[in-house]
């Protein structure tokens, strides 16, 4: 006799990020093709009322059920997405509506497993579900999460983190990686890999892989550091030492290091390496260039330097990274 389907309840509310609530169900639906038709997942979108919910993208979504109706049911996975507010200066603030937080607290008590998507981690934290735990969220709100909830150990780097029965995911497309990890836990790695192939995704992207993406970093509060970031992006193929950057910015090397630490939370050398790794990732995904050519184009100089940087940043090698994408596209 087949096992009953696992109930996944996704919390929805006005302003929620659209991909957060549509990405995971797509993964769970594709899993249905790979397992017995009587197993898999039952996915319900739950909201305060049965009225349509307007997402941040402006798309209206009709809930399957209400919070009251699902209360009391045995929930396998409670999935909590998030919402943000962006002010006139393009600063991003994660929102944690008290009414939604109260519903999350209520439903979490009946859930075997709890997972947040993107800035949904702020709702879990507001509900006290992350206290004493390690968690991640979208990089743009990681500092806010740490400041608002000092009992949470915030790690802004990984694409998802599991701490006991609580999972937290970065944003935004990493909801697919998180969902695949949940599938792997429930139905095995082989089933998750078959779903990944259906999605034409990088296979087995580890939760510890960095979500860092240099071109998507938040605009710096100072024009000077923003100009430096653009300068670095235009000159990754050439040597970029501290003296070069200091001269470009018309500051001392010591002052330059202080600016990077204050505005970007890192050193100039670490930022440059991350920018080069990001460029190399793009070349590996989109071209058949040799590692030698990519190392030169991205400013690493040698393949050995490229490999060491990949191991530091992504815990993998350039060849393994490229093979994952090639395999996924078959």
Secondary structure as UniProt FT lines:
FT   STRAND          6..11
FT   TURN            14..15
FT   HELIX           18..34
FT   TURN            37..38
FT   STRAND          41..47
FT   STRAND          53..54
FT   TURN            56..57
FT   STRAND          60..61
FT   STRAND          65..66
FT   HELIX           67..70
FT   TURN            71..72
FT   STRAND          75..80
FT   STRAND          84..86
FT   TURN            88..89
FT   STRAND          92..94
FT   HELIX           98..108
FT   TURN            109..110
FT   STRAND          111..116
FT   HELIX           118..120
FT   HELIX           121..126
FT   TURN            127..132
FT   STRAND          134..135
FT   HELIX           139..141
FT   HELIX           142..148
FT   TURN            150..151
FT   STRAND          153..154
FT   STRAND          160..163
FT   TURN            164..165
FT   STRAND          166..169
FT   HELIX           174..187
FT   HELIX           189..199
FT   TURN            203..204
FT   TURN            207..208
FT   HELIX           214..216
FT   HELIX           223..234
FT   TURN            236..237
FT   HELIX           242..249
FT   HELIX           253..264
FT   HELIX           268..286
FT   HELIX           291..297
FT   TURN            298..299
FT   HELIX           303..314
FT   HELIX           318..328
//
